[in-house]
Amino acid sequence: MLPSVILTMLAGPAVPLPAPDLAAVLDSASVSHSDEGRSTFQVVFRALRDATTGLLDHPLLLSQRLKVGTRLVLMVTVNAIPQVLMDGIITHQQLNPGDKPGSGSITVTGEDLGVLLDQIELRMPFPGNDTALAYLLLAPYAAVGLVPLVLPPPTDIPPDPTREIPHPQGTAWAILSEKARQHSCSFFIFPGPLPGQSTAYFGPRIPAFIPQRALTTGMGAANTVTSISFQHDGTTSTQVVGLVQDDSPAVTLPPLPVYGVPVLTPPLATLPSLYVNQPIVKLKYLEPTTRSNYVRALLQASSETTSSTVKAVTASGELDTARYGMVLYARQLVGVRGAGYSFDGLYYVKSVSHTIKRGEYKQSFQLSREGLGSTVPAVIP
């Protein structure tokens, strides 16, 4: 490990407990956080089987702490600040015996606690809004330390029970992921803040507007990234439009125009691709399945327009953890400086991958926003 970085491992069938003996034979650990899907981890151990301890099997394979279905927690302490990097369930186990004594390895792979939400199929009538549905589906998982954090999206309108009663169908993970997509929101699980505790977040795409410490490039000794590159794709933005005939029995209205408006909170670019690249912006008509209620159709058009614009400008690179001095979190904001006006400013951290070995800690990242130009005069250095 780096002098300022300490990795701590906890494991156990029910309650994860400190496992210093497992950490002693750890070869590498990698963790990936992304705003799409569940977070994943992979930990590689040295097999260490000999004639005395391994007559029956590899000792690590006999341990209940590395069985499939076991809970594993990885904590990293950077500059004396402990942070939970992963709290998940082992889903795969792999043995590589090796061709020489001591060259074998055992690899365990898993996902965050969201894998528990994706096991039981549900179908039930639910007349409430999606915020209440999220609380209902997440409540049973408090037993494993999963705390719900549900922020009502601005487009969350309850259905009219005199006209329809929705019947959500699927696993809790699938239902909430689909609801989040419909509202241009996010549903994900992030570990911590304490070991054995995780938070299930359902709400706006960016849960916190306070940006993380800036990623610095082109400033010599002040650089905190070892590499970074930017891409601007003017063809990703899509304008959703249509005509909707509201079928409300109370009134009869002529078809009304629907025009999707990107709902970005906060806006991160002064030159949004949806408007400045207008000659090559795609035009999409609203799907017929949404043309029953004008308000819902307008919200759906805005949701689809928003989803298409947020990746117009992307950046990818690798972080020097020793210089950065902290863990970069996915699904939050971060500042970029040193690249020039077009690409400096605030970005949404789309994904972060952590690779930890003895004496080495690397973080690779992907960023995104809706266009060029910074909306802030300066970022946190």
Secondary structure by P-SEA (a helix, b strand, c coil): ccccbbbbbbbccccccccaaaaaaccbbbbbbbccccccbbbbbccccccccccccccccccccccccbbbbbbbbccccccccccccccbbbbcccccccccbbbbbbcccccccccbbbbbbbcccaaaaaaaaacccccccccccccccccccccccccbbbbbbccaaaaaaaaaaaacbbbbccccccccbbbbbbccccccccccccccccccccccccbbbbbbbcccbbbbbbccccccccccccbbbbbbbbbcccccccccccccccccbbbbcccccccccaaaaaaaaaaaaaaaccccbbbbbccccccccbbbbccbbbbbccccccccccccccbbbbbbcccbbbbbbcccccccccccccccc
